[in-house]
Amino acid sequence: MKSMCPQAIVLPLAFFCTSLFADPASLQVPNESQRDHFVSMLLKKMTLDEKIGQLRLISVGPDTPKSTIKQMIEKGQVGAIFNTVTRPDIRVMQDQVMQLSRLKIPLFFAYDVVHGQRTIFPIPLGLAASWDTQAVATVGRISALEAAQDGLNMTWAPMVDVSHEPRWGRSSEGFGEDTYLTSIMGKTMVEAMQGKSPADRNSVMTSVKHFALYGAVEGGREYNSVDMSPQQMFQHYLPPYQTALQVGSGGVMVSLNSINGIPATANHWLLTDLLRHQWHFKGITVSDHGAIKELINHGVASDPADAVRVAIKAGIDMSMSDQYYSQYLPGLVKSGAVSEAEVDNAARHVLNVKYDMGLFRDAYSHLGPAGSDPQDTNAEDRLHRVQAREVAAQSLVLLKNWQQILPLKKQGTIALIGPLADSQRDIMGSWSAAGVAKQSVTLLQGMGEAVANKATLLYARGSNITDNPKVQAFLNLYEPALVVDKRSPQQLREEAIATAKKADIVVMAVGESQGMAHEASSRSDIRLPKAQRDLITAIKATGKPLVLVLMNGRALDITQQDQQAEGILETWFSGTEGGHAISDVLFGDVNPSGKLPVTFPRSVGQLPLYYNHLPTGRPYDFTHPNKYTSHYFDINNSPLYPFGFGLSYTTFSLSPITLSATGSSQGVTTASVTVTNRGKRAGGTIVQLYLHDPVASISRPVKELKAFQKVQLQPGESKKVRFTLSKQDLGFWNQQMKWGVEPGEFEVLIGTDSVHTETKSFNYP
Ligand code: BGC
């Protein structure tokens, strides 16, 4: 589909329809033939062991201490390092390569720079909620700059795993449930982080992950299997990875799940037929942590050597954090089970990306001369606080605002209550790279500065994140991540009730700790933990007006709290400047414009619940309820808050849709609406275009997002928003897995969320 978004960052949908047979030229780097020549020459000089060494990616730690790494570097047994994040540490290892190794092939250095390096921005789910490609580009550029300034060459990001599963803890790391929004956000990140070239001083190479379909793990249970039809795969789950590669991501991290019975790490169809032969990818594939040995648990390899054979033959180039390739590849080549050409192929991909990183021109390109390292890695002046505050404010979503309880006035007495109100660690979210918790701004600090001497701000913690000792122990398994107040739940609650009673209005910061929305953090219950639900009920009983500030990394079931609170602001994990940004929105210095990138269900029992589902033969109609229709008899079919939803402190209206050139021979139509700000405040909103193909050879989703535009309007101002649909926007993968457009009627739906839309139909051709 082709969209008319003005920023020109919008993805032409034409891209999707041709995606499987993409023009290889689009993936080529300008000097590819020089690179191929250089790499071929280098490969000729390398011994088998040196080639295998290039395939090893290790993390410096207790298992592989610096002394061991030095010996490995000397023998050419390591290709790249991850999790080392300061210039002095990186420099030592690169020096060892240049001084001690035979061929002086530079290492590259990688890290999970997912939503910031030193400055932490909102988690990706929050970035998606901004629907603001300029804001996301800012995040990408600053993250890359800070990472490159730390000597890094590659990031394990962006994560573009589409997910319909809020039970999955890694929902926090992705861009939500929609293919198009995820594709746009992933593309923006890759372009921003890699810049003109990943070799540039302030750019890093990206490694899109987790290939593929990790977001669809059954039941949202981490590391579980995925079973999916080819149509669903190609229509909804694969486009974001392909988009990231199309714009040049140099790396791909392979997912831990199986796909239709075959683990991704062992999946020749995925890693070779699709990725290499059809998508013409020339960069590296990296296995995820320990994934090669897990092939034994998956039941597709009999022993470690067999796992290595299966992985390299499937198309895994680099093995992350295990010794399997180094241990078993020499023997496998000797026995003929793996050919040297297969090792060459993998080594070539590693050398290709090192070439593209500019490391053969200058192994120190991201390090600079010795002695130039920052005096203090965590120095305040290395942070980008202004941008972090601005982006975070754009990511907040106003879910409820009964009788305009928000924005708050900076007067009287305000009580701030809740276990997340003053947590510097939690507000940063998971995968917060080299961010330092003590540099982050909590809501207590942000609100305190905002009201200064204009109003009184009272604070009480009120409860722990959870009182469940098993969950507390789980969250503190590897590090003391969860601060537990030793006072009894009752003592904490009583203090909070007394605090609330003194105030005119209560703001409660509730939700999840960062560790609850992380890798290996699947939940079977997506409500707020009981300790916090009880606290909210107790505060509600004081009769004070109540605003909830949610901090969390997934769609939650907040059905009960929705009935209790007058105002609800979803803030995700908003990063280093989160406390300031949330205060900016609470007090109306910034008008919220974020929209949900995921559907909020009424209960976990409704899952999976997503807006672009297929129709059924017996749709439920709540105006004429009928027993034999598709619904649960104990709950409404609709979500609590739909995809694309978010309020503002002003209101917007949309005119009916105008379609131009309907049914023209080019098959192109332009859909226009006029958006008007009907309120008294300036504000922004996201105009969303959905498409529906009512009759086709296979059932098509009830609607699919195809374009969006962010508009800013002064009070009373109107703007015309135009979207151009191309023929490709209308297409889909049919039963024979052929992409095409079927003639007939199409419906265009435009709104400021996915439910309340203007509709107009046209015929194609
Ligand atoms: C995660 C990846 C991450 C890697 C390296 C793995 O456990 O699944 O997303 O990039 O660790 O930190």
Residues whose N, C-alpha, C, O or C-beta is under 5 A from the ligand:
A	BS01	BGC	D112 W156 D288 H289
